[in-house]
Amino acid sequence: MKLPLDISFQGVDRSEAVEEAVTRHAEKLDGLYPDIIRCRVSLVLDEKHKSQGKQFNVRIDVTIPGRELVSNNERNEDLYVALRDAFKDITRMLEDTVRKQRDESRQSS
């Protein structure tokens, strides 16, 4: 990525393994859309769900020229599953954006 990847941990112990997993996912985003300005990933342990146990909430904010894409509904008891699902969601949003930009450029030519 051109700019640093911001990773924040709330209630989650910082670990190299988690940081590497986030970095791997973010590098794939950079390959899909190289003009990403910023990628912020927040990992939060949400202890409010008593009936469901502890849930990890992953929020990803990706800033691209003219837009900000946000994935913030991914929760799971397994942090890596929540990460995977959040990056799938943001990847889909980026793919949709790329598709729309291609369609717009074809229509204007």
N, C-alpha and C positions, 0 to 999 in steps of 0.2 A: 504494500500500500504506500501511496505517496506520503500521506500524513500519518502520524502515530495512531495506533489503535488504542482507544481508552477503555480499560476494563476496570469496573468497580465492583467491590465485594461488600455486601451488607449482611451480617450474620453468617457469612460463609467464610471459612478459613481460606486464605490465599494459598494456592498451590501451583507449582510449575506445571503439573499435568493438566489442570484446568486451563491455565493460561495458554499452554500449547494447543489444546483442543480449540479454544476460541481463535487463536491465531491461524490455525489450519483452515477453519471455516471461513474466516475473514479473507484469507488469501484467495479462496475460491470466488468470493464476491468480487475481488479486485480483478480476477481474470474475466469475469462476466461483464463488468462495467468498470473500466480502468480510470474513469474520471471521478471516482468517489472522493469527496472532500474530507469527510470524517466518518468514522464508525465508532460508536460508543456502545459498549455492552455492559449492562448492569445485571449482576447476579445477586438475588435477594432470597434469603431464607425466610419464608412467611410462616410463622408459628401460630397464626390466628385460626387455622382450620383444625379444630380439635377432633372432629369426626373423621377427617381425611388424613390426619397425621401431618407431619411437616412437609410443606410443599416448597420447591424451589421455583422462583419466578424469574424468568429471563426476559429482559427488555433490550431490544436492539434499535438504536437510532442511526440511520444511515443518511448522510447529507450528500446530495448530488447537485449539480448546477440547477438551480431553480426549484428544487423540491427537497423535502425531508420525508423519508419513509420510516415508519415506526412499526415494530412488532412487539406487542406487550401483553399478549394473552397466553403465552406458553408457560404452563405450570406442570410440574411432575414431581413425584417423590425422588426420582433419580435426576440429578443435576445434568448428566450427560444427555439424557433423553430430552429434557427441557431445552438444552442448548441445540441439539439436533433439530428439534421441531421449530424453534425460533428462527434458526438459520434457513430452514426450508421455507418458512413463511416469508422472510425478507428476500430470499432468492426469487421466489415467485413474484414478489412485488417488483424487483429489479427487472426480471424478464418481461413483465407486462410493460414496464416503462420503456425498455429497449424496443419492444415490438411497436408501441405507440409512436415512438420517435421515428422508427423506420417507416411506418405508414405515413406519418406527416411529411417526411422528406420525399417520399415517392409521389405524394399528391401534389407537392409544390414544384416538382420538376417536370 
